[in-house]
Amino acid sequence: MNAIAAEWIKLRTLRSTWWALGAGVVVSLTLTVFGAATVISRWDPGRTPDQAAMGIVVAVYVGVILAQLPSGCWAR
């Protein structure tokens, strides 16, 4: 419980925590959009609707995986 209280105090008092969190969200969203756009740009328009839906899922998945990389590097 003491560790949770200490982390809460740190979260409330350090401005850099909020800046880092905001930057992480922006970078994550940007990389998700770019990752999805890359997959969609290589899209084959002749696909069936099921294949198209799977392509969208893969596009977002690639973007989310790419978005986690900077967050992991910052966490060190």
MOJOTA-V961311 format. One record per helix or strand of 2 or more residues. SS is the DSSP state (hx for helix, st for strand). FROM is the first residue (numbers start at 1). TO is the last residue. If there is no record, write none. Layout:
SS,FROM,TO
SS,FROM,TO
//
This chain:
hx,2,13
hx,15,41
hx,49,74
//
